[in-house]
């Protein structure tokens, strides 16, 4: 039997069996009509008999030359399902308890396959290949299929080479919304591309002055000079923002319009901090000071304890110490 994902193939096999049993068309003619070998029709017949095991097609009370009545065929199932060609077992397959551990680690960490594999190896002492972890997560629908990134050319200020801390720092803002009070607060985020050291702070306004203040606070907090800051074209990163930072000796670079991939590192950090710290909403009872305290505690964990795949399983603090 051929293996296919075509949903209409099951009915097509059943129609072939109707031609064979009800209309008594020769096997070779049916095979020519369906474009298969005549042995395929016999295999379909064998499968059709397995699908209808409890139906007696022959009436022994009548003469042997009498064909089977249409009444008996009316109770038959005229659909032959496609059987998966995947092997049902393998001598080297992972045991069920190990699959459960992998899925539990994925649910606990909410990270990619590489992070789950590193956690199993370093924290639980389980020796397992990365490909096995990926296969288990993909089989259970835990991996996202993403499109390949496209390379765009930027005609403005050239992107600097990131060789030392501060060569390129990306910044952005996250809008946090309260659905009950309809109020907003804004999380200003900053990340250094070389070390992945990050800084963030929450304000209740969206102003260029606050963007400048966040950049200067991040520079003082992280402990190294910012040479180039890259931002999108939002109103908080306008002319006043560029002039203030250029007066401090920091070069400003803007991304292209409608190209969030130009700021990929800060966009990924924005997703991480929302998933693991702030969420997309804020409570009306939570003050800006309390929210900032929660963000600062998370930044301490992010910079000093959280491993990064882009840093070869090191933390940003470990990457900064290497400089």
Order of alpha helices (4+ residues) and beta strands (2+ residues): alpha-alpha-alpha-alpha-alpha-alpha-alpha-beta-beta-beta-alpha-beta-alpha-beta-alpha-alpha-alpha
